[in-house]
Structure formats: C-alpha cells, structure tokens
Amino acid sequence: MSSRVKIRARLWLLYFLASIAVIGAGTMAFLYYPFISSRGGVTPGMSEI
C-alpha cells in the first residue's frame, strides 16, 4: 500500500510541475509575443496573426 501511495504522489507531483511549466511557458510567450512579432516572428506567417 505504501509503495502505491508513493508512486501516486510522485505522479501527482510530476503532473503539478508539468502544469506549472505549461502555464509559465504560456504566460512568457504571451508577454514576449510583441517583442517576437516586432522582429518578424520566429516562423514565417507568425507575424500575420
């Protein structure tokens, strides 16, 4: 039982960290989007959006 709880806790921790990373990356991309678009965009067609 204890090993199963440890595995579950580890999975929840990984999921929590992954969600934080996704949210952080999204906010950073949203904040730095004007700087990226002013340079012409990273990929062609990005500056048109």
CHARMM-style PDB file with segment names, atoms N, HN, CA, C and O in Angstrom:
ATOM      1  N   MET     1       0.830  -1.204   0.000  1.00  0.00      PROA
ATOM      2  CA  MET     1       0.000   0.000   0.000  1.00  0.00      PROA
ATOM      3  C   MET     1       0.867   1.257   0.000  1.00  0.00      PROA
ATOM      4  O   MET     1       0.583   2.221  -0.710  1.00  0.00      PROA
ATOM      5  N   SER     2       1.919   1.231   0.801  1.00  0.00      PROA
ATOM      6  HN  SER     2       2.150   0.448   1.378  1.00  0.00      PROA
ATOM      7  CA  SER     2       2.758   2.430   0.904  1.00  0.00      PROA
ATOM      8  C   SER     2       3.485   2.713  -0.410  1.00  0.00      PROA
ATOM      9  O   SER     2       3.655   3.871  -0.792  1.00  0.00      PROA
ATOM     10  N   SER     3       3.914   1.657  -1.100  1.00  0.00      PROA
ATOM     11  HN  SER     3       3.776   0.717  -0.789  1.00  0.00      PROA
ATOM     12  CA  SER     3       4.620   1.873  -2.367  1.00  0.00      PROA
ATOM     13  C   SER     3       3.671   2.453  -3.412  1.00  0.00      PROA
ATOM     14  O   SER     3       4.067   3.278  -4.236  1.00  0.00      PROA
ATOM     15  N   ARG     4       2.414   2.010  -3.368  1.00  0.00      PROA
ATOM     16  HN  ARG     4       2.093   1.340  -2.698  1.00  0.00      PROA
ATOM     17  CA  ARG     4       1.437   2.520  -4.324  1.00  0.00      PROA
ATOM     18  C   ARG     4       1.167   4.002  -4.062  1.00  0.00      PROA
ATOM     19  O   ARG     4       1.029   4.786  -5.001  1.00  0.00      PROA
ATOM     20  N   VAL     5       1.095   4.378  -2.808  1.00  0.00      PROA
ATOM     21  HN  VAL     5       1.208   3.741  -2.045  1.00  0.00      PROA
ATOM     22  CA  VAL     5       0.867   5.781  -2.451  1.00  0.00      PROA
ATOM     23  C   VAL     5       2.052   6.628  -2.888  1.00  0.00      PROA
ATOM     24  O   VAL     5       1.878   7.751  -3.359  1.00  0.00      PROA
ATOM     25  N   LYS     6       3.264   6.085  -2.730  1.00  0.00      PROA
ATOM     26  HN  LYS     6       3.405   5.172  -2.347  1.00  0.00      PROA
ATOM     27  CA  LYS     6       4.467   6.823  -3.144  1.00  0.00      PROA
ATOM     28  C   LYS     6       4.441   7.071  -4.649  1.00  0.00      PROA
ATOM     29  O   LYS     6       4.740   8.175  -5.106  1.00  0.00      PROA
ATOM     30  N   ILE     7       4.082   6.044  -5.419  1.00  0.00      PROA
ATOM     31  HN  ILE     7       3.839   5.148  -5.048  1.00  0.00      PROA
ATOM     32  CA  ILE     7       4.035   6.186  -6.879  1.00  0.00      PROA
ATOM     33  C   ILE     7       2.982   7.219  -7.271  1.00  0.00      PROA
ATOM     34  O   ILE     7       3.200   8.049  -8.154  1.00  0.00      PROA
ATOM     35  N   ARG     8       1.829   7.148  -6.590  1.00  0.00      PROA
ATOM     36  HN  ARG     8       1.652   6.474  -5.873  1.00  0.00      PROA
ATOM     37  CA  ARG     8       0.755   8.084  -6.910  1.00  0.00      PROA
ATOM     38  C   ARG     8       1.158   9.514  -6.572  1.00  0.00      PROA
ATOM     39  O   ARG     8       0.866  10.442  -7.326  1.00  0.00      PROA
ATOM     40  N   ALA     9       1.830   9.687  -5.438  1.00  0.00      PROA
ATOM     41  HN  ALA     9       2.067   8.933  -4.825  1.00  0.00      PROA
ATOM     42  CA  ALA     9       2.284  11.023  -5.041  1.00  0.00      PROA
ATOM     43  C   ALA     9       3.303  11.556  -6.040  1.00  0.00      PROA
ATOM     44  O   ALA     9       3.304  12.741  -6.373  1.00  0.00      PROA
ATOM     45  N   ARG    10       4.167  10.665  -6.511  1.00  0.00      PROA
ATOM     46  HN  ARG    10       4.166   9.703  -6.240  1.00  0.00      PROA
ATOM     47  CA  ARG    10       5.178  11.083  -7.490  1.00  0.00      PROA
ATOM     48  C   ARG    10       4.517  11.496  -8.803  1.00  0.00      PROA
ATOM     49  O   ARG    10       4.927  12.475  -9.426  1.00  0.00      PROA
ATOM     50  N   LEU    11       3.499  10.753  -9.221  1.00  0.00      PROA
ATOM     51  HN  LEU    11       3.166   9.957  -8.715  1.00  0.00      PROA
ATOM     52  CA  LEU    11       2.791  11.095 -10.456  1.00  0.00      PROA
ATOM     53  C   LEU    11       2.082  12.435 -10.317  1.00  0.00      PROA
ATOM     54  O   LEU    11       2.095  13.251 -11.239  1.00  0.00      PROA
ATOM     55  N   TRP    12       1.456  12.659  -9.149  1.00  0.00      PROA
ATOM     56  HN  TRP    12       1.446  11.996  -8.401  1.00  0.00      PROA
ATOM     57  CA  TRP    12       0.781  13.934  -8.932  1.00  0.00      PROA
ATOM     58  C   TRP    12       1.779  15.078  -8.934  1.00  0.00      PROA
ATOM     59  O   TRP    12       1.488  16.156  -9.454  1.00  0.00      PROA
ATOM     60  N   LEU    13       2.967  14.853  -8.350  1.00  0.00      PROA
ATOM     61  HN  LEU    13       3.203  13.978  -7.927  1.00  0.00      PROA
ATOM     62  CA  LEU    13       3.991  15.897  -8.319  1.00  0.00      PROA
ATOM     63  C   LEU    13       4.461  16.222  -9.734  1.00  0.00      PROA
ATOM     64  O   LEU    13       4.628  17.390 -10.085  1.00  0.00      PROA
ATOM     65  N   LEU    14       4.674  15.178 -10.551  1.00  0.00      PROA
ATOM     66  HN  LEU    14       4.538  14.230 -10.266  1.00  0.00      PROA
ATOM     67  CA  LEU    14       5.098  15.400 -11.934  1.00  0.00      PROA
ATOM     68  C   LEU    14       4.021  16.154 -12.717  1.00  0.00      PROA
ATOM     69  O   LEU    14       4.324  17.060 -13.493  1.00  0.00      PROA
ATOM     70  N   TYR    15       2.762  15.767 -12.502  1.00  0.00      PROA
ATOM     71  HN  TYR    15       2.516  15.031 -11.871  1.00  0.00      PROA
ATOM     72  CA  TYR    15       1.655  16.434 -13.186  1.00  0.00      PROA
ATOM     73  C   TYR    15       1.565  17.895 -12.767  1.00  0.00      PROA
ATOM     74  O   TYR    15       1.323  18.773 -13.595  1.00  0.00      PROA
ATOM     75  N   PHE    16       1.762  18.149 -11.468  1.00  0.00      PROA
ATOM     76  HN  PHE    16       1.958  17.435 -10.795  1.00  0.00      PROA
ATOM     77  CA  PHE    16       1.716  19.513 -10.944  1.00  0.00      PROA
ATOM     78  C   PHE    16       2.825  20.367 -11.548  1.00  0.00      PROA
ATOM     79  O   PHE    16       2.586  21.500 -11.966  1.00  0.00      PROA
ATOM     80  N   LEU    17       4.042  19.818 -11.593  1.00  0.00      PROA
ATOM     81  HN  LEU    17       4.236  18.898 -11.254  1.00  0.00      PROA
ATOM     82  CA  LEU    17       5.171  20.559 -12.160  1.00  0.00      PROA
ATOM     83  C   LEU    17       4.977  20.791 -13.656  1.00  0.00      PROA
ATOM     84  O   LEU    17       5.311  21.856 -14.174  1.00  0.00      PROA
ATOM     85  N   ALA    18       4.434  19.787 -14.345  1.00  0.00      PROA
ATOM     86  HN  ALA    18       4.162  18.921 -13.924  1.00  0.00      PROA
ATOM     87  CA  ALA    18       4.212  19.931 -15.786  1.00  0.00      PROA
ATOM     88  C   ALA    18       3.176  21.019 -16.064  1.00  0.00      PROA
ATOM     89  O   ALA    18       3.335  21.813 -16.992  1.00  0.00      PROA
ATOM     90  N   SER    19       2.110  21.051 -15.251  1.00  0.00      PROA
ATOM     91  HN  SER    19       1.981  20.406 -14.498  1.00  0.00      PROA
ATOM     92  CA  SER    19       1.084  22.075 -15.458  1.00  0.00      PROA
ATOM     93  C   SER    19       1.648  23.464 -15.184  1.00  0.00      PROA
ATOM     94  O   SER    19       1.323  24.415 -15.894  1.00  0.00      PROA
ATOM     95  N   ILE    20       2.492  23.588 -14.160  1.00  0.00      PROA
ATOM     96  HN  ILE    20       2.756  22.815 -13.583  1.00  0.00      PROA
ATOM     97  CA  ILE    20       3.128  24.877 -13.858  1.00  0.00      PROA
ATOM     98  C   ILE    20       4.026  25.294 -15.021  1.00  0.00      PROA
ATOM     99  O   ILE    20       4.049  26.464 -15.405  1.00  0.00      PROA
ATOM    100  N   ALA    21       4.772  24.325 -15.584  1.00  0.00      PROA
ATOM    101  HN  ALA    21       4.754  23.375 -15.272  1.00  0.00      PROA
ATOM    102  CA  ALA    21       5.671  24.633 -16.700  1.00  0.00      PROA
ATOM    103  C   ALA    21       4.867  25.089 -17.917  1.00  0.00      PROA
ATOM    104  O   ALA    21       5.261  26.029 -18.606  1.00  0.00      PROA
ATOM    105  N   VAL    22       3.746  24.426 -18.180  1.00  0.00      PROA
ATOM    106  HN  VAL    22       3.426  23.662 -17.620  1.00  0.00      PROA
ATOM    107  CA  VAL    22       2.917  24.794 -19.335  1.00  0.00      PROA
ATOM    108  C   VAL    22       2.323  26.188 -19.143  1.00  0.00      PROA
ATOM    109  O   VAL    22       2.327  27.007 -20.062  1.00  0.00      PROA
ATOM    110  N   ILE    23       1.812  26.447 -17.937  1.00  0.00      PROA
ATOM    111  HN  ILE    23       1.809  25.782 -17.191  1.00  0.00      PROA
ATOM    112  CA  ILE    23       1.226  27.766 -17.662  1.00  0.00      PROA
ATOM    113  C   ILE    23       2.303  28.845 -17.730  1.00  0.00      PROA
ATOM    114  O   ILE    23       2.075  29.926 -18.273  1.00  0.00      PROA
ATOM    115  N   GLY    24       3.478  28.546 -17.176  1.00  0.00      PROA
ATOM    116  HN  GLY    24       3.663  27.668 -16.735  1.00  0.00      PROA
ATOM    117  CA  GLY    24       4.576  29.514 -17.201  1.00  0.00      PROA
ATOM    118  C   GLY    24       5.030  29.807 -18.621  1.00  0.00      PROA
ATOM    119  O   GLY    24       5.271  30.959 -18.980  1.00  0.00      PROA
ATOM    120  N   ALA    25       5.146  28.756 -19.427  1.00  0.00      PROA
ATOM    121  HN  ALA    25       4.950  27.819 -19.135  1.00  0.00      PROA
ATOM    122  CA  ALA    25       5.566  28.947 -20.817  1.00  0.00      PROA
ATOM    123  C   ALA    25       4.515  29.752 -21.581  1.00  0.00      PROA
ATOM    124  O   ALA    25       4.853  30.598 -22.408  1.00  0.00      PROA
ATOM    125  N   GLY    26       3.246  29.484 -21.300  1.00  0.00      PROA
ATOM    126  HN  GLY    26       2.971  28.796 -20.628  1.00  0.00      PROA
ATOM    127  CA  GLY    26       2.180  30.222 -21.971  1.00  0.00      PROA
ATOM    128  C   GLY    26       2.197  31.698 -21.610  1.00  0.00      PROA
ATOM    129  O   GLY    26       2.036  32.555 -22.479  1.00  0.00      PROA
ATOM    130  N   THR    27       2.391  31.997 -20.330  1.00  0.00      PROA
ATOM    131  HN  THR    27       2.522  31.300 -19.625  1.00  0.00      PROA
ATOM    132  CA  THR    27       2.420  33.401 -19.916  1.00  0.00      PROA
ATOM    133  C   THR    27       3.660  34.103 -20.461  1.00  0.00      PROA
ATOM    134  O   THR    27       3.584  35.260 -20.873  1.00  0.00      PROA
ATOM    135  N   MET    28       4.797  33.415 -20.467  1.00  0.00      PROA
ATOM    136  HN  MET    28       4.859  32.475 -20.132  1.00  0.00      PROA
ATOM    137  CA  MET    28       6.017  34.017 -21.004  1.00  0.00      PROA
ATOM    138  C   MET    28       5.861  34.282 -22.498  1.00  0.00      PROA
ATOM    139  O   MET    28       6.256  35.341 -22.985  1.00  0.00      PROA
ATOM    140  N   ALA    29       5.287  33.328 -23.227  1.00  0.00      PROA
ATOM    141  HN  ALA    29       4.965  32.467 -22.832  1.00  0.00      PROA
ATOM    142  CA  ALA    29       5.071  33.521 -24.661  1.00  0.00      PROA
ATOM    143  C   ALA    29       4.102  34.675 -24.902  1.00  0.00      PROA
ATOM    144  O   ALA    29       4.275  35.452 -25.841  1.00  0.00      PROA
ATOM    145  N   PHE    30       3.074  34.785 -24.043  1.00  0.00      PROA
ATOM    146  HN  PHE    30       2.933  34.154 -23.280  1.00  0.00      PROA
ATOM    147  CA  PHE    30       2.102  35.872 -24.191  1.00  0.00      PROA
ATOM    148  C   PHE    30       2.755  37.217 -23.896  1.00  0.00      PROA
ATOM    149  O   PHE    30       2.452  38.213 -24.552  1.00  0.00      PROA
ATOM    150  N   LEU    31       3.656  37.249 -22.905  1.00  0.00      PROA
ATOM    151  HN  LEU    31       3.902  36.439 -22.372  1.00  0.00      PROA
ATOM    152  CA  LEU    31       4.314  38.509 -22.546  1.00  0.00      PROA
ATOM    153  C   LEU    31       5.349  38.913 -23.597  1.00  0.00      PROA
ATOM    154  O   LEU    31       5.480  40.092 -23.925  1.00  0.00      PROA
ATOM    155  N   TYR    32       6.082  37.932 -24.122  1.00  0.00      PROA
ATOM    156  HN  TYR    32       5.976  36.974 -23.856  1.00  0.00      PROA
ATOM    157  CA  TYR    32       7.154  38.243 -25.071  1.00  0.00      PROA
ATOM    158  C   TYR    32       6.687  38.223 -26.523  1.00  0.00      PROA
ATOM    159  O   TYR    32       7.495  38.416 -27.432  1.00  0.00      PROA
ATOM    160  N   TYR    33       5.387  37.990 -26.755  1.00  0.00      PROA
ATOM    161  HN  TYR    33       4.731  37.833 -26.016  1.00  0.00      PROA
ATOM    162  CA  TYR    33       4.894  37.937 -28.131  1.00  0.00      PROA
ATOM    163  C   TYR    33       5.101  39.247 -28.889  1.00  0.00      PROA
ATOM    164  O   TYR    33       5.494  39.204 -30.055  1.00  0.00      PROA
ATOM    165  N   PRO    34       4.851  40.426 -28.274  1.00  0.00      PROA
ATOM    166  CA  PRO    34       5.107  41.680 -29.011  1.00  0.00      PROA
ATOM    167  C   PRO    34       6.559  41.821 -29.456  1.00  0.00      PROA
ATOM    168  O   PRO    34       6.823  42.298 -30.560  1.00  0.00      PROA
ATOM    169  N   PHE    35       7.514  41.409 -28.600  1.00  0.00      PROA
ATOM    170  HN  PHE    35       7.300  41.022 -27.703  1.00  0.00      PROA
ATOM    171  CA  PHE    35       8.927  41.504 -28.970  1.00  0.00      PROA
ATOM    172  C   PHE    35       9.242  40.564 -30.128  1.00  0.00      PROA
ATOM    173  O   PHE    35       9.981  40.920 -31.047  1.00  0.00      PROA
ATOM    174  N   ILE    36       8.669  39.349 -30.075  1.00  0.00      PROA
ATOM    175  HN  ILE    36       8.069  39.059 -29.329  1.00  0.00      PROA
ATOM    176  CA  ILE    36       8.934  38.371 -31.134  1.00  0.00      PROA
ATOM    177  C   ILE    36       8.296  38.844 -32.447  1.00  0.00      PROA
ATOM    178  O   ILE    36       8.917  38.761 -33.506  1.00  0.00      PROA
ATOM    179  N   SER    37       7.053  39.341 -32.372  1.00  0.00      PROA
ATOM    180  HN  SER    37       6.548  39.409 -31.511  1.00  0.00      PROA
ATOM    181  CA  SER    37       6.355  39.749 -33.595  1.00  0.00      PROA
ATOM    182  C   SER    37       6.993  41.001 -34.196  1.00  0.00      PROA
ATOM    183  O   SER    37       6.946  41.195 -35.411  1.00  0.00      PROA
ATOM    184  N   SER    38       7.591  41.852 -33.356  1.00  0.00      PROA
ATOM    185  HN  SER    38       7.629  41.695 -32.369  1.00  0.00      PROA
ATOM    186  CA  SER    38       8.224  43.058 -33.885  1.00  0.00      PROA
ATOM    187  C   SER    38       9.477  42.715 -34.683  1.00  0.00      PROA
ATOM    188  O   SER    38       9.896  43.478 -35.554  1.00  0.00      PROA
ATOM    189  N   ARG    39      10.078  41.553 -34.378  1.00  0.00      PROA
ATOM    190  HN  ARG    39       9.738  40.933 -33.670  1.00  0.00      PROA
ATOM    191  CA  ARG    39      11.266  41.121 -35.110  1.00  0.00      PROA
ATOM    192  C   ARG    39      10.907  40.380 -36.393  1.00  0.00      PROA
ATOM    193  O   ARG    39      11.799  40.014 -37.159  1.00  0.00      PROA
ATOM    194  N   GLY    40       9.640  40.155 -36.638  1.00  0.00      PROA
ATOM    195  HN  GLY    40       8.916  40.452 -36.016  1.00  0.00      PROA
ATOM    196  CA  GLY    40       9.236  39.463 -37.850  1.00  0.00      PROA
ATOM    197  C   GLY    40       8.732  38.060 -37.591  1.00  0.00      PROA
ATOM    198  O   GLY    40       8.352  37.353 -38.524  1.00  0.00      PROA
ATOM    199  N   GLY    41       8.723  37.646 -36.324  1.00  0.00      PROA
ATOM    200  HN  GLY    41       9.031  38.220 -35.565  1.00  0.00      PROA
ATOM    201  CA  GLY    41       8.205  36.325 -35.995  1.00  0.00      PROA
ATOM    202  C   GLY    41       9.271  35.261 -36.085  1.00  0.00      PROA
ATOM    203  O   GLY    41      10.218  35.373 -36.863  1.00  0.00      PROA
ATOM    204  N   VAL    42       9.107  34.222 -35.279  1.00  0.00      PROA
ATOM    205  HN  VAL    42       8.337  34.131 -34.647  1.00  0.00      PROA
ATOM    206  CA  VAL    42      10.064  33.119 -35.285  1.00  0.00      PROA
ATOM    207  C   VAL    42       9.864  32.276 -36.532  1.00  0.00      PROA
ATOM    208  O   VAL    42      10.827  31.895 -37.197  1.00  0.00      PROA
ATOM    209  N   THR    43       8.592  31.985 -36.848  1.00  0.00      PROA
ATOM    210  HN  THR    43       7.810  32.295 -36.308  1.00  0.00      PROA
ATOM    211  CA  THR    43       8.283  31.192 -38.036  1.00  0.00      PROA
ATOM    212  C   THR    43       7.547  32.068 -39.044  1.00  0.00      PROA
ATOM    213  O   THR    43       6.818  32.974 -38.641  1.00  0.00      PROA
ATOM    214  N   PRO    44       7.716  31.826 -40.330  1.00  0.00      PROA
ATOM    215  CA  PRO    44       7.001  32.608 -41.340  1.00  0.00      PROA
ATOM    216  C   PRO    44       5.493  32.446 -41.193  1.00  0.00      PROA
ATOM    217  O   PRO    44       4.992  31.330 -41.051  1.00  0.00      PROA
ATOM    218  N   GLY    45       4.785  33.545 -41.228  1.00  0.00      PROA
ATOM    219  HN  GLY    45       5.191  34.451 -41.344  1.00  0.00      PROA
ATOM    220  CA  GLY    45       3.340  33.510 -41.060  1.00  0.00      PROA
ATOM    221  C   GLY    45       2.922  33.863 -39.650  1.00  0.00      PROA
ATOM    222  O   GLY    45       1.740  34.099 -39.397  1.00  0.00      PROA
ATOM    223  N   MET    46       3.871  33.904 -38.724  1.00  0.00      PROA
ATOM    224  HN  MET    46       4.831  33.713 -38.930  1.00  0.00      PROA
ATOM    225  CA  MET    46       3.538  34.231 -37.344  1.00  0.00      PROA
ATOM    226  C   MET    46       3.264  35.725 -37.202  1.00  0.00      PROA
ATOM    227  O   MET    46       2.459  36.135 -36.365  1.00  0.00      PROA
ATOM    228  N   SER    47       3.932  36.535 -38.018  1.00  0.00      PROA
ATOM    229  HN  SER    47       4.585  36.202 -38.698  1.00  0.00      PROA
ATOM    230  CA  SER    47       3.762  37.985 -37.920  1.00  0.00      PROA
ATOM    231  C   SER    47       2.411  38.425 -38.488  1.00  0.00      PROA
ATOM    232  O   SER    47       1.970  39.545 -38.231  1.00  0.00      PROA
ATOM    233  N   GLU    48       1.748  37.549 -39.260  1.00  0.00      PROA
ATOM    234  HN  GLU    48       2.106  36.639 -39.469  1.00  0.00      PROA
ATOM    235  CA  GLU    48       0.466  37.917 -39.841  1.00  0.00      PROA
ATOM    236  C   GLU    48      -0.664  37.813 -38.834  1.00  0.00      PROA
ATOM    237  O   GLU    48      -1.710  38.440 -39.006  1.00  0.00      PROA
ATOM    238  N   ILE    49      -0.465  37.024 -37.782  1.00  0.00      PROA
ATOM    239  HN  ILE    49       0.384  36.514 -37.643  1.00  0.00      PROA
ATOM    240  CA  ILE    49      -1.514  36.818 -36.773  1.00  0.00      PROA
ATOM    241  C   ILE    49      -1.632  38.078 -35.915  1.00  0.00      PROA
ATOM    242  OT1 ILE    49      -2.455  38.127 -35.002  1.00  0.00      PROA
TER     243      ILE     49
END
